[in-house]
Amino acid sequence: MEGSEKKFTLEELKQYDGKNGRTAYIAYKGKVYDVTDDPLWVEGDHQGEHKAGVDLTEELSQAPHGEEELDMVKLIGILVPSIDKKKNLCLNNLDKHVVKKTCISK
């Protein structure tokens, strides 16, 4: 998937909530997974415990199963930082001659 991975911000991920026939995506540890066809996810809901369209990294630490369950669903992309366009809080850092962008959301 490297190089061709789809990138999602948290705002974009919200669109994939699985409701009303929409696709259901979740994020975990910076990776985005498609849970649309998983029988344990119905209309973007996982057994009344979790909702699609969000980053579940912290919530899944409390789940009765481990992250290996995500091996059963399709990895489709990565989670990336959002840029606050109103406040323009995207900073450039120089690290070993490579310019990196570090974005801070408030």
Rosetta constraint file for C-alpha pairs under 8 A:
AtomPair CA 1 CA 5 HARMONIC 5.43 0.50
AtomPair CA 1 CA 77 HARMONIC 7.93 0.50
AtomPair CA 5 CA 76 HARMONIC 6.73 0.50
AtomPair CA 5 CA 77 HARMONIC 4.85 0.50
AtomPair CA 5 CA 78 HARMONIC 6.78 0.50
AtomPair CA 6 CA 76 HARMONIC 6.58 0.50
AtomPair CA 6 CA 77 HARMONIC 4.46 0.50
AtomPair CA 6 CA 78 HARMONIC 6.39 0.50
AtomPair CA 7 CA 77 HARMONIC 5.62 0.50
AtomPair CA 7 CA 78 HARMONIC 5.11 0.50
AtomPair CA 7 CA 79 HARMONIC 5.93 0.50
AtomPair CA 7 CA 80 HARMONIC 6.27 0.50
AtomPair CA 8 CA 12 HARMONIC 5.70 0.50
AtomPair CA 8 CA 13 HARMONIC 6.02 0.50
AtomPair CA 8 CA 32 HARMONIC 7.81 0.50
AtomPair CA 8 CA 77 HARMONIC 7.19 0.50
AtomPair CA 8 CA 78 HARMONIC 6.18 0.50
AtomPair CA 8 CA 79 HARMONIC 4.93 0.50
AtomPair CA 8 CA 80 HARMONIC 5.79 0.50
AtomPair CA 9 CA 13 HARMONIC 6.16 0.50
AtomPair CA 9 CA 79 HARMONIC 5.68 0.50
AtomPair CA 9 CA 80 HARMONIC 5.15 0.50
AtomPair CA 9 CA 81 HARMONIC 5.88 0.50
AtomPair CA 9 CA 82 HARMONIC 5.57 0.50
AtomPair CA 10 CA 14 HARMONIC 6.42 0.50
AtomPair CA 10 CA 54 HARMONIC 6.86 0.50
AtomPair CA 10 CA 55 HARMONIC 7.37 0.50
AtomPair CA 10 CA 79 HARMONIC 7.17 0.50
AtomPair CA 10 CA 80 HARMONIC 7.75 0.50
AtomPair CA 10 CA 81 HARMONIC 7.70 0.50
AtomPair CA 10 CA 82 HARMONIC 7.22 0.50
AtomPair CA 11 CA 15 HARMONIC 7.48 0.50
AtomPair CA 11 CA 82 HARMONIC 7.80 0.50
AtomPair CA 12 CA 16 HARMONIC 7.73 0.50
AtomPair CA 13 CA 17 HARMONIC 7.77 0.50
AtomPair CA 13 CA 25 HARMONIC 6.95 0.50
AtomPair CA 13 CA 26 HARMONIC 7.48 0.50
AtomPair CA 13 CA 53 HARMONIC 5.05 0.50
AtomPair CA 13 CA 54 HARMONIC 6.25 0.50
AtomPair CA 14 CA 52 HARMONIC 7.86 0.50
AtomPair CA 14 CA 53 HARMONIC 4.25 0.50
AtomPair CA 14 CA 54 HARMONIC 6.04 0.50
AtomPair CA 15 CA 53 HARMONIC 6.33 0.50
AtomPair CA 16 CA 22 HARMONIC 6.26 0.50
AtomPair CA 16 CA 23 HARMONIC 5.23 0.50
AtomPair CA 16 CA 24 HARMONIC 4.85 0.50
AtomPair CA 16 CA 25 HARMONIC 5.38 0.50
AtomPair CA 16 CA 52 HARMONIC 6.79 0.50
AtomPair CA 16 CA 53 HARMONIC 4.86 0.50
AtomPair CA 17 CA 22 HARMONIC 6.65 0.50
AtomPair CA 17 CA 23 HARMONIC 6.64 0.50
AtomPair CA 17 CA 24 HARMONIC 4.98 0.50
AtomPair CA 17 CA 25 HARMONIC 6.63 0.50
AtomPair CA 17 CA 43 HARMONIC 7.86 0.50
AtomPair CA 17 CA 44 HARMONIC 5.38 0.50
AtomPair CA 17 CA 51 HARMONIC 7.14 0.50
AtomPair CA 17 CA 52 HARMONIC 4.60 0.50
AtomPair CA 17 CA 53 HARMONIC 4.22 0.50
AtomPair CA 17 CA 54 HARMONIC 7.82 0.50
AtomPair CA 18 CA 22 HARMONIC 4.61 0.50
AtomPair CA 18 CA 23 HARMONIC 4.83 0.50
AtomPair CA 18 CA 24 HARMONIC 3.99 0.50
AtomPair CA 18 CA 25 HARMONIC 7.46 0.50
AtomPair CA 18 CA 36 HARMONIC 6.72 0.50
AtomPair CA 18 CA 42 HARMONIC 7.71 0.50
AtomPair CA 18 CA 43 HARMONIC 4.90 0.50
AtomPair CA 18 CA 44 HARMONIC 3.92 0.50
AtomPair CA 18 CA 45 HARMONIC 7.68 0.50
AtomPair CA 18 CA 52 HARMONIC 6.30 0.50
AtomPair CA 18 CA 53 HARMONIC 7.52 0.50
AtomPair CA 19 CA 23 HARMONIC 7.73 0.50
AtomPair CA 19 CA 24 HARMONIC 7.77 0.50
AtomPair CA 19 CA 43 HARMONIC 4.95 0.50
AtomPair CA 19 CA 44 HARMONIC 5.78 0.50
AtomPair CA 20 CA 43 HARMONIC 7.11 0.50
AtomPair CA 21 CA 43 HARMONIC 7.23 0.50
AtomPair CA 23 CA 34 HARMONIC 7.60 0.50
AtomPair CA 23 CA 36 HARMONIC 5.57 0.50
AtomPair CA 24 CA 34 HARMONIC 5.97 0.50
AtomPair CA 24 CA 35 HARMONIC 5.50 0.50
AtomPair CA 24 CA 36 HARMONIC 4.64 0.50
AtomPair CA 24 CA 43 HARMONIC 7.76 0.50
AtomPair CA 24 CA 44 HARMONIC 5.53 0.50
AtomPair CA 24 CA 52 HARMONIC 5.51 0.50
AtomPair CA 24 CA 53 HARMONIC 6.49 0.50
AtomPair CA 25 CA 32 HARMONIC 6.59 0.50
AtomPair CA 25 CA 33 HARMONIC 5.43 0.50
AtomPair CA 25 CA 34 HARMONIC 4.52 0.50
AtomPair CA 25 CA 35 HARMONIC 5.69 0.50
AtomPair CA 25 CA 36 HARMONIC 6.96 0.50
AtomPair CA 25 CA 52 HARMONIC 5.60 0.50
AtomPair CA 25 CA 53 HARMONIC 5.46 0.50
AtomPair CA 25 CA 54 HARMONIC 7.67 0.50
AtomPair CA 26 CA 32 HARMONIC 5.64 0.50
AtomPair CA 26 CA 33 HARMONIC 5.36 0.50
AtomPair CA 26 CA 34 HARMONIC 6.66 0.50
AtomPair CA 26 CA 35 HARMONIC 7.10 0.50
AtomPair CA 26 CA 52 HARMONIC 5.27 0.50
AtomPair CA 26 CA 53 HARMONIC 5.45 0.50
AtomPair CA 26 CA 54 HARMONIC 5.54 0.50
AtomPair CA 26 CA 55 HARMONIC 5.97 0.50
AtomPair CA 26 CA 56 HARMONIC 6.70 0.50
AtomPair CA 27 CA 31 HARMONIC 5.41 0.50
AtomPair CA 27 CA 32 HARMONIC 4.28 0.50
AtomPair CA 27 CA 33 HARMONIC 6.13 0.50
AtomPair CA 27 CA 53 HARMONIC 7.81 0.50
AtomPair CA 27 CA 54 HARMONIC 6.22 0.50
AtomPair CA 27 CA 55 HARMONIC 4.35 0.50
AtomPair CA 27 CA 56 HARMONIC 5.82 0.50
AtomPair CA 27 CA 57 HARMONIC 6.97 0.50
AtomPair CA 27 CA 78 HARMONIC 7.84 0.50
AtomPair CA 27 CA 79 HARMONIC 6.96 0.50
AtomPair CA 28 CA 32 HARMONIC 6.47 0.50
AtomPair CA 28 CA 33 HARMONIC 7.84 0.50
AtomPair CA 28 CA 55 HARMONIC 5.86 0.50
AtomPair CA 28 CA 56 HARMONIC 5.49 0.50
AtomPair CA 28 CA 57 HARMONIC 4.59 0.50
AtomPair CA 29 CA 57 HARMONIC 5.57 0.50
AtomPair CA 30 CA 78 HARMONIC 5.62 0.50
AtomPair CA 30 CA 79 HARMONIC 4.91 0.50
AtomPair CA 30 CA 80 HARMONIC 7.52 0.50
AtomPair CA 31 CA 75 HARMONIC 7.15 0.50
AtomPair CA 31 CA 76 HARMONIC 7.83 0.50
AtomPair CA 31 CA 77 HARMONIC 5.93 0.50
AtomPair CA 31 CA 78 HARMONIC 4.32 0.50
AtomPair CA 31 CA 79 HARMONIC 5.78 0.50
AtomPair CA 32 CA 75 HARMONIC 6.02 0.50
AtomPair CA 32 CA 76 HARMONIC 5.75 0.50
AtomPair CA 32 CA 77 HARMONIC 4.89 0.50
AtomPair CA 32 CA 78 HARMONIC 5.17 0.50
AtomPair CA 32 CA 79 HARMONIC 6.37 0.50
AtomPair CA 33 CA 70 HARMONIC 7.69 0.50
AtomPair CA 33 CA 73 HARMONIC 6.56 0.50
AtomPair CA 33 CA 74 HARMONIC 5.55 0.50
AtomPair CA 33 CA 75 HARMONIC 4.46 0.50
AtomPair CA 33 CA 76 HARMONIC 5.47 0.50
AtomPair CA 33 CA 77 HARMONIC 7.01 0.50
AtomPair CA 34 CA 73 HARMONIC 6.28 0.50
AtomPair CA 34 CA 74 HARMONIC 5.37 0.50
AtomPair CA 34 CA 75 HARMONIC 6.47 0.50
AtomPair CA 34 CA 76 HARMONIC 6.51 0.50
AtomPair CA 35 CA 41 HARMONIC 6.52 0.50
AtomPair CA 35 CA 73 HARMONIC 6.01 0.50
AtomPair CA 35 CA 74 HARMONIC 7.28 0.50
AtomPair CA 36 CA 41 HARMONIC 6.82 0.50
AtomPair CA 36 CA 42 HARMONIC 7.88 0.50
AtomPair CA 36 CA 44 HARMONIC 7.37 0.50
AtomPair CA 37 CA 41 HARMONIC 7.46 0.50
AtomPair CA 38 CA 42 HARMONIC 7.93 0.50
AtomPair CA 38 CA 73 HARMONIC 7.03 0.50
AtomPair CA 40 CA 46 HARMONIC 5.78 0.50
AtomPair CA 40 CA 47 HARMONIC 6.70 0.50
AtomPair CA 41 CA 45 HARMONIC 5.23 0.50
AtomPair CA 41 CA 46 HARMONIC 4.53 0.50
AtomPair CA 41 CA 47 HARMONIC 7.05 0.50
AtomPair CA 42 CA 46 HARMONIC 6.54 0.50
AtomPair CA 42 CA 47 HARMONIC 7.93 0.50
AtomPair CA 44 CA 51 HARMONIC 5.65 0.50
AtomPair CA 44 CA 52 HARMONIC 4.80 0.50
AtomPair CA 44 CA 53 HARMONIC 7.78 0.50
AtomPair CA 45 CA 49 HARMONIC 7.29 0.50
AtomPair CA 45 CA 50 HARMONIC 5.88 0.50
AtomPair CA 45 CA 51 HARMONIC 4.79 0.50
AtomPair CA 45 CA 52 HARMONIC 6.37 0.50
AtomPair CA 46 CA 50 HARMONIC 5.06 0.50
AtomPair CA 46 CA 51 HARMONIC 6.31 0.50
AtomPair CA 46 CA 52 HARMONIC 7.96 0.50
AtomPair CA 50 CA 56 HARMONIC 7.77 0.50
AtomPair CA 50 CA 59 HARMONIC 7.84 0.50
AtomPair CA 56 CA 60 HARMONIC 5.80 0.50
AtomPair CA 57 CA 61 HARMONIC 6.84 0.50
AtomPair CA 58 CA 62 HARMONIC 7.53 0.50
AtomPair CA 59 CA 63 HARMONIC 6.94 0.50
AtomPair CA 60 CA 66 HARMONIC 7.85 0.50
AtomPair CA 60 CA 67 HARMONIC 7.63 0.50
AtomPair CA 61 CA 66 HARMONIC 7.93 0.50
AtomPair CA 65 CA 69 HARMONIC 7.19 0.50
AtomPair CA 67 CA 71 HARMONIC 7.80 0.50
AtomPair CA 68 CA 72 HARMONIC 7.90 0.50
AtomPair CA 69 CA 73 HARMONIC 7.83 0.50
AtomPair CA 70 CA 74 HARMONIC 7.90 0.50
AtomPair CA 81 CA 103 HARMONIC 6.18 0.50
AtomPair CA 81 CA 104 HARMONIC 7.75 0.50
AtomPair CA 82 CA 103 HARMONIC 6.68 0.50
AtomPair CA 82 CA 104 HARMONIC 7.69 0.50
AtomPair CA 82 CA 105 HARMONIC 6.77 0.50
AtomPair CA 83 CA 88 HARMONIC 6.88 0.50
AtomPair CA 83 CA 89 HARMONIC 6.51 0.50
AtomPair CA 83 CA 90 HARMONIC 6.04 0.50
AtomPair CA 83 CA 103 HARMONIC 5.86 0.50
AtomPair CA 83 CA 104 HARMONIC 7.12 0.50
AtomPair CA 83 CA 105 HARMONIC 6.73 0.50
AtomPair CA 84 CA 88 HARMONIC 5.39 0.50
AtomPair CA 84 CA 89 HARMONIC 5.75 0.50
AtomPair CA 84 CA 90 HARMONIC 7.41 0.50
AtomPair CA 84 CA 104 HARMONIC 7.62 0.50
AtomPair CA 84 CA 105 HARMONIC 6.00 0.50
AtomPair CA 84 CA 106 HARMONIC 7.84 0.50
AtomPair CA 85 CA 89 HARMONIC 7.39 0.50
AtomPair CA 89 CA 103 HARMONIC 5.98 0.50
AtomPair CA 89 CA 104 HARMONIC 5.54 0.50
AtomPair CA 89 CA 105 HARMONIC 6.79 0.50
AtomPair CA 90 CA 101 HARMONIC 6.59 0.50
AtomPair CA 90 CA 102 HARMONIC 5.87 0.50
AtomPair CA 90 CA 103 HARMONIC 4.15 0.50
AtomPair CA 90 CA 104 HARMONIC 6.17 0.50
AtomPair CA 91 CA 101 HARMONIC 5.71 0.50
AtomPair CA 91 CA 102 HARMONIC 5.17 0.50
AtomPair CA 91 CA 103 HARMONIC 5.88 0.50
AtomPair CA 91 CA 104 HARMONIC 7.77 0.50
AtomPair CA 92 CA 99 HARMONIC 6.56 0.50
AtomPair CA 92 CA 100 HARMONIC 5.79 0.50
AtomPair CA 92 CA 101 HARMONIC 4.72 0.50
AtomPair CA 92 CA 102 HARMONIC 6.21 0.50
AtomPair CA 93 CA 99 HARMONIC 5.82 0.50
AtomPair CA 93 CA 100 HARMONIC 5.34 0.50
AtomPair CA 93 CA 101 HARMONIC 6.29 0.50
AtomPair CA 93 CA 102 HARMONIC 7.08 0.50
AtomPair CA 94 CA 98 HARMONIC 5.84 0.50
AtomPair CA 94 CA 99 HARMONIC 4.85 0.50
AtomPair CA 94 CA 100 HARMONIC 6.41 0.50
AtomPair CA 95 CA 99 HARMONIC 6.41 0.50
AtomPair CA 95 CA 100 HARMONIC 7.17 0.50
